[in-house]
Amino acid sequence: PIFFDGDGCITVSNKAGKLKVSMYCASKKFLTRYMAEVKKHVKIKTPKLYNHPNGGVVFTLSIVKGILFLHWLYSDHQELALPRKLASYQRWIN
């Protein structure tokens, strides 16, 4: 499995009435390898990576694919999750 220490951010936003899930990371290399691993477990197309104005890279998923991704991310080994991020995810899905 791949583990990371919070060098990134996952957000759920509702701009223009359209929900989406985005993940920001400072390392394009890491995010590319991470998404390759995700694809082994979640049936989503590899999202395009975009340069973020603050540096780093970001990808965006539709809400349906984003939910699949978040469920995979938090479904197993919750003890490895950052508590505040896990709590946020749990509030969001309930």
N, C-alpha and C positions, 0 to 999 in steps of 0.2 A: 504493500500500500504506500501511497504518497502522503506525507504529513507536511504541514506548513505551520508557521508560527504566527500567523496573522499579518504577514507582509502582503496585505491586500484588503479588499473590501468587497462585500457582496451587498448590493442594494436592490430593493424592490421599489419601483417608482410608478407613478400614474401620471404621465405627461400626456396632455391632449386626450385624456380619457382612455389611454392604452397602457395597460400594465405591462411591465417588462422587468426582467432580472438582469443585472449587469454585474460583472466581476472585474475589479481593477487590480493590477499587480505591477510592481516596479520592474519586474523582469520579463521581457518578452520570451526569452528562452525557457524560463520556468513555466509560464502560462501555456506555451505551445506544447511542452512535454506533459503538463498537467491535463490539458484537454485531450491529448492522445490517450491517456490513461482513462479518463472519464468515458470516452467513446467505447471502451471495452466493456463498460458496465451499464451505460445509459444509451438508449437508442435515440441519439440526437446527431444532427449533422454538425461537423466542426464549424464553430462560428468564426467569422472573420475577426481578426484582431485590429483594433484601431489605436493609433497613437493618442494618448490623453494630453490635453493642454498642460497639465502639471507634471508631465513626464510619465514614464511607464506606459502601459497598454491596458486596453479595456475590451471586453466583448459583451455583447448583449444578446439575450435569448427572449423569445416570446414567453408570455406567462405560462403557457402549457409546458413548453420545453424547460423553462426555468423551474417549474415545480418538480418536474422529473429529476432535474439536476440537484435541487436542494434536498429532495427526499433521499436520493442516493447519498449525498454528502453527509446527512445527519441520521440515516437509518441504522447504521452499524457503528459500533465503537463510540457511542456518545460520550464515553468517559474521556476521549481524546479531544473533544470539541472545546473551544473556548466557551466557558459558561455563559457569558453575556450574549454571545452570538447564537448559541443553542437556544437560550431563553427567547431571544428575538424571533428566531425561526418558529419555535413552538407557539408563541403568541400569534404570529402571522397566520399559521395554518389552522388555528382554532377559531 
